[in-house]
Amino acid sequence: MQKIWQEAEAMQPELVERRRDLHRHPETGWTEFRTAAMVVKELQALGYDVYMGSDALVEAEMMGLPNNDVLEKAMARAVSEGADAALVEKMRGGKTGVLGVMKFAKPGKTVAFRVDMDCNDVEECTGDTHRPLAGGFRSLHTNAMHACGHDGHVTIGLGLAKMLANHKEELAGTVKLIFQPAEEGVRGARAMVATGIVDDVDYMFGGHIGFKATKADSLVCLTGGFLATTKLDASFKGESSHAGAAPEKGRNALLAAAASCIALHSISRHGQGASRINVGVLQAGTGRNVLPDVGLIKMETRGANTEINEFMVSEARRMIQASAAMYNVETVISEAGGAPACVADHELGAEIKALAEATGGFGEVIDYMDLGGSEDCSYFMERVQQKGGRAAYLMYGTEIAAGHHNSCFDFNENCLHKAVAMLTELAIAYTNK
């Protein structure tokens, strides 16, 4: 154990350098061409069998894709910033998922680790105390920032890949490293799960930097409270007219969209568990003196379990359609993202805690923490559990400069090598089960 922790700590300068490079070059969901190309090359160099593009996800299951113009510009930018053009081409259409597989000499279990790669639609702050600005690694891209620590997650994933390649003799069975696009908006996991890549997995591990574990040198062994969620976009189409001369000839899409927002927030909460609804975007109209013929809302539902969330979705669709009918406009409702709920495996959490305490690598080892949000790693975890495997989600404790998704978010990079060491310990322990 001590050797692994020493090796991981010695990697810290390399980890920091990679994290800061990724922070300077953030890429939003389905546009992670530079990041994914980097991952592919690193995994190949370490001897992994690598699957990417159409081999790593099912196109029909991709949710919330940007339009083709956005994707093409992101591809060109990635190449201009050093990405391998041939690899980027293989990811055309936003197919940025990557899977690395390594089989070991001894028979054993199949263990998978999932890493998310995308950034947020956030303009990074420019305050004097913001460390990425002072350190020269603030985002180079407009309205794109790693404000949730996924730059650290990719760094941890590649650090783990290197450690496992260096410790082949201690491992058994098979390890799968899953680098997932488009976690923000819970859009990316479903398409990778649909390939069957975790159907043979015995143990599945996910993790996150300092979400609620904001104390340095701590580890949360098990995270629960994953809410099922559905992200919906609803567009409204009416008929425009002169607002002064002929308002009676129009059909007002703005009012339909606005009425739906009010109606959505009137949906009854569920008595069997937590339920949530939120409209985050309302756009409508074209001009001051034009009766509005277009409207758009972007909203989400959440539930403590899939059944509660489905109730919220059904009611949301009914409210939107009723609001459109009230103003005699058409509406089209599309799903932009989603994730199931996931049941925490407390027995596995206890095993992880015992292993973490035995390493002596953390000042504080925490049994369990409730997320109270949604994370599409739950797609992987749920599928593994359905197939008879076990799954857990960890949190790597660290101080943060501001909350997740805040423009001044930053974290203490000392958590990187500790996460790499802990995941290496898990890989060795669970492939040999």
Solvent accessible surface area in square Angstrom, and as a share of the most:
residue,aa,sasa,rsa
1,M,107,0.48
2,Q,134,0.60
3,K,122,0.52
4,I,8,0.04
5,W,29,0.10
6,Q,105,0.46
7,E,50,0.22
8,A,0,0.00
9,E,102,0.46
10,A,79,0.62
11,M,17,0.08
12,Q,28,0.12
13,P,98,0.62
14,E,63,0.28
15,L,3,0.01
16,V,29,0.17
17,E,127,0.57
18,R,42,0.15
19,R,0,0.00
20,R,71,0.26
21,D,39,0.20
22,L,1,0.01
23,H,0,0.00
24,R,83,0.30
25,H,15,0.07
26,P,0,0.00
27,E,4,0.02
28,T,32,0.19
29,G,2,0.02
30,W,0,0.00
31,T,3,0.02
32,E,0,0.00
33,F,0,0.00
34,R,29,0.10
35,T,2,0.01
36,A,0,0.00
37,A,1,0.01
38,M,37,0.17
39,V,0,0.00
40,V,0,0.00
41,K,106,0.45
42,E,59,0.26
43,L,0,0.00
44,Q,96,0.43
45,A,92,0.71
46,L,43,0.21
47,G,51,0.49
48,Y,10,0.04
49,D,78,0.41
50,V,33,0.19
51,Y,94,0.36
52,M,21,0.10
53,G,2,0.02
54,S,81,0.52
55,D,100,0.52
56,A,0,0.00
57,L,4,0.02
58,V,52,0.30
59,E,108,0.48
60,A,91,0.71
61,E,55,0.25
62,M,19,0.09
63,M,6,0.03
64,G,28,0.27
65,L,75,0.37
66,P,34,0.22
67,N,99,0.51
68,N,101,0.52
69,D,79,0.41
70,V,66,0.38
71,L,9,0.04
72,E,60,0.27
73,K,133,0.56
74,A,8,0.06
75,M,12,0.05
76,A,66,0.51
77,R,77,0.28
78,A,1,0.01
79,V,61,0.35
80,S,92,0.59
81,E,46,0.20
82,G,69,0.66
83,A,12,0.09
84,D,47,0.24
85,A,60,0.47
86,A,65,0.50
87,L,18,0.09
88,V,3,0.01
89,E,87,0.39
90,K,128,0.54
91,M,0,0.00
92,R,101,0.37
93,G,24,0.23
94,G,0,0.00
95,K,25,0.11
96,T,0,0.00
97,G,0,0.00
98,V,0,0.00
99,L,9,0.04
100,G,0,0.00
101,V,10,0.06
102,M,10,0.04
103,K,148,0.63
104,F,22,0.09
105,A,110,0.85
106,K,92,0.39
107,P,131,0.82
108,G,40,0.38
109,K,74,0.31
110,T,18,0.11
111,V,0,0.00
112,A,0,0.00
113,F,5,0.02
114,R,8,0.03
115,V,14,0.08
116,D,1,0.00
117,M,1,0.00
118,D,1,0.00
119,C,3,0.02
120,N,10,0.05
121,D,103,0.53
122,V,28,0.16
123,E,88,0.40
124,E,4,0.02
125,C,19,0.12
126,T,89,0.52
127,G,36,0.34
128,D,138,0.72
129,T,135,0.79
130,H,9,0.04
131,R,88,0.32
132,P,0,0.00
133,L,71,0.35
134,A,84,0.65
135,G,45,0.44
136,G,52,0.50
137,F,3,0.01
138,R,54,0.20
139,S,7,0.04
140,L,98,0.49
141,H,17,0.08
142,T,119,0.69
143,N,77,0.39
144,A,7,0.05
145,M,0,0.00
146,H,3,0.01
147,A,0,0.00
148,C,5,0.03
149,G,0,0.00
150,H,1,0.00
151,D,0,0.00
152,G,0,0.00
153,H,7,0.03
154,V,1,0.00
155,T,0,0.00
156,I,4,0.02
157,G,1,0.01
158,L,7,0.04
159,G,3,0.03
160,L,1,0.00
161,A,0,0.00
162,K,67,0.28
163,M,1,0.01
164,L,0,0.00
165,A,15,0.12
166,N,86,0.44
167,H,2,0.01
168,K,101,0.43
169,E,119,0.53
170,E,58,0.26
171,L,1,0.01
172,A,2,0.02
173,G,11,0.10
174,T,16,0.09
175,V,0,0.00
176,K,21,0.09
177,L,4,0.02
178,I,0,0.00
179,F,0,0.00
180,Q,0,0.00
181,P,0,0.00
182,A,0,0.00
183,E,14,0.06
184,E,28,0.12
185,G,35,0.34
186,V,5,0.03
187,R,43,0.16
188,G,0,0.00
189,A,0,0.00
190,R,66,0.24
191,A,0,0.00
192,M,0,0.00
193,V,7,0.04
194,A,42,0.32
195,T,49,0.29
196,G,24,0.23
197,I,16,0.08
198,V,0,0.00
199,D,52,0.27
200,D,84,0.44
201,V,5,0.03
202,D,48,0.25
203,Y,20,0.08
204,M,0,0.00
205,F,2,0.01
206,G,2,0.02
207,G,8,0.07
208,H,8,0.03
209,I,0,0.00
210,G,0,0.00
211,F,73,0.30
212,K,96,0.41
213,A,4,0.03
214,T,62,0.36
215,K,125,0.53
216,A,36,0.28
217,D,57,0.29
218,S,2,0.01
219,L,0,0.00
220,V,0,0.00
221,C,0,0.00
222,L,3,0.01
223,T,1,0.01
224,G,1,0.01
225,G,27,0.26
226,F,6,0.03
227,L,15,0.07
228,A,2,0.01
229,T,3,0.02
230,T,15,0.09
231,K,27,0.12
232,L,1,0.00
233,D,36,0.18
234,A,0,0.00
235,S,48,0.31
236,F,4,0.02
237,K,103,0.44
238,G,5,0.04
239,E,84,0.38
240,S,52,0.34
241,S,20,0.13
242,H,101,0.45
243,A,44,0.34
244,G,60,0.58
245,A,82,0.63
246,A,17,0.13
247,P,62,0.39
248,E,130,0.58
249,K,139,0.59
250,G,16,0.15
251,R,61,0.22
252,N,28,0.15
253,A,0,0.00
254,L,66,0.33
255,L,77,0.39
256,A,0,0.00
257,A,0,0.00
258,A,32,0.25
259,A,21,0.17
260,S,0,0.00
261,C,17,0.10
262,I,134,0.68
263,A,22,0.17
264,L,0,0.00
265,H,90,0.40
266,S,74,0.48
267,I,7,0.03
268,S,80,0.52
269,R,119,0.43
270,H,56,0.25
271,G,76,0.73
272,Q,149,0.66
273,G,30,0.29
274,A,38,0.30
275,S,5,0.03
276,R,125,0.46
277,I,14,0.07
278,N,72,0.37
279,V,27,0.16
280,G,57,0.55
281,V,52,0.30
282,L,88,0.44
283,Q,100,0.44
284,A,39,0.30
285,G,28,0.27
286,T,99,0.57
287,G,38,0.36
288,R,243,0.89
289,N,92,0.47
290,V,51,0.29
291,L,24,0.12
292,P,18,0.11
293,D,25,0.13
294,V,57,0.32
295,G,6,0.06
296,L,45,0.22
297,I,0,0.00
298,K,87,0.37
299,M,7,0.03
300,E,35,0.16
301,T,0,0.00
302,R,52,0.19
303,G,0,0.00
304,A,40,0.31
305,N,55,0.28
306,T,49,0.28
307,E,118,0.53
308,I,3,0.01
309,N,8,0.04
310,E,100,0.45
311,F,74,0.31
312,M,0,0.00
313,V,22,0.12
314,S,66,0.43
315,E,34,0.15
316,A,0,0.00
317,R,80,0.29
318,R,130,0.47
319,M,36,0.16
320,I,0,0.00
321,Q,96,0.42
322,A,57,0.44
323,S,5,0.03
324,A,2,0.02
325,A,76,0.59
326,M,129,0.58
327,Y,70,0.27
328,N,100,0.51
329,V,10,0.06
330,E,97,0.44
331,T,35,0.20
332,V,102,0.59
333,I,29,0.15
334,S,57,0.36
335,E,78,0.35
336,A,22,0.17
337,G,0,0.00
338,G,3,0.02
339,A,7,0.06
340,P,15,0.09
341,A,17,0.14
342,C,13,0.08
343,V,120,0.69
344,A,19,0.14
345,D,32,0.16
346,H,112,0.50
347,E,122,0.55
348,L,0,0.00
349,G,4,0.04
350,A,64,0.49
351,E,50,0.23
352,I,0,0.00
353,K,51,0.22
354,A,63,0.49
355,L,29,0.14
356,A,0,0.00
357,E,95,0.43
358,A,68,0.53
359,T,22,0.13
360,G,63,0.61
361,G,12,0.11
362,F,24,0.10
363,G,62,0.60
364,E,65,0.29
365,V,27,0.15
366,I,40,0.20
367,D,79,0.41
368,Y,80,0.31
369,M,41,0.18
370,D,68,0.35
371,L,12,0.06
372,G,46,0.44
373,G,16,0.16
374,S,21,0.14
375,E,9,0.04
376,D,0,0.00
377,C,0,0.00
378,S,0,0.00
379,Y,37,0.14
380,F,0,0.00
381,M,2,0.01
382,E,50,0.23
383,R,65,0.24
384,V,0,0.00
385,Q,55,0.24
386,Q,123,0.55
387,K,118,0.50
388,G,68,0.66
389,G,14,0.13
390,R,58,0.21
391,A,0,0.00
392,A,0,0.00
393,Y,1,0.00
394,L,0,0.00
395,M,0,0.00
396,Y,12,0.04
397,G,4,0.04
398,T,1,0.01
399,E,83,0.37
400,I,44,0.22
401,A,79,0.61
402,A,22,0.17
403,G,40,0.38
404,H,33,0.15
405,H,94,0.42
406,N,66,0.34
407,S,37,0.24
408,C,46,0.28
409,F,0,0.00
410,D,6,0.03
411,F,5,0.02
412,N,47,0.24
413,E,13,0.06
414,N,85,0.44
415,C,8,0.05
416,L,0,0.00
417,H,20,0.09
418,K,43,0.18
419,A,1,0.01
420,V,0,0.00
421,A,0,0.00
422,M,0,0.00
423,L,9,0.04
424,T,0,0.00
425,E,10,0.04
426,L,0,0.00
427,A,0,0.00
428,I,29,0.14
429,A,34,0.26
430,Y,5,0.02
431,T,0,0.00
432,N,66,0.34
433,K,116,0.49
